[in-house]
Amino acid sequence: MVGVRRWFSRVRLDLAIGLGLTSGSSSTSLNGGEAVSTDDASLLAFGGRIALPVALWVDRHYTVFAGPEIVYAHAGETIPAPKPTAGATPLADTTHEGDRFTLGVRAGAEIQFGFIGLPRLALDASLGIAVDYASTKSAGSSVTTPTPGVPSGGVFVRKQSRTSVASSTSHQPWNIFITNVAAVYYF
C-alpha cells in the first residue's frame, strides 16, 4: 500500500491504498502448426487502511504513540475454462473472490533524524494486535476432480469465513523488521 501521513497537533492521520491487477494470455503451437491462444487467469485486488494514532509522549526528536487502525481489502480472480472440444458441454469459468476486514490497535515510536540534520526523515517502529475477519467464495465447473457432493461436470460454489486475533508480528520473528519498521520522509 502507498499512503500519506499527517500530524494534527497530537493526532496523526494515516491513509493508505493499494491496487493489484494481473492479466495475460498464452500461445501454444504443436510441431510448428497453428498457434492456439488461451487467456490466463486475471486478478484484481484493492485495499485501504486508515489509522488515527495519538501522541502519548512528544520530545524534541521522538514521539511515542498508540491508536486504532482499520484495514479492508478485496480480491477477485477469474480462471477461464478450457475451450470445449466439438460436441462437448462448455464449462463455466472458475472464480475466486475474498474480503478481509481488520480492526486493531497499534503502539510504537517515531524517531525524527533532526539531531543529524535531517529533520524531515523519521524511523517508525510499531507493534499491534488486531481482530481479522476473512471470507472467500469460489465457483466454477467440477470436471475431473469432483468437489465433494457435486457430480463431475456440475457447477460448484464454496464459501468460507475465518476470524482470528493476532499480533502484527505474526509467527515469523523477522517480521518485526519487514512489516513493523518503516522509514518516513515528511514533505
Beta strands, then each sheet from edge to edge (+ up, - down):
strand 1: 2-8
strand 2: 11-22
strand 3: 25-28
strand 4: 36-39
strand 5: 42-51
strand 6: 54-58
strand 7: 62-79
strand 8: 94-113
strand 9: 118-141
strand 10: 155-167
strand 11: 181-185
sheet 1: 1+ 2- 5+ 7- 6+
sheet 2: 1+ 2- 5+ 7- 8+ 9- 10+
sheet 3: 1+ 2- 5+ 7- 8+ 9- 11+
sheet 4: 3+ 4-
end
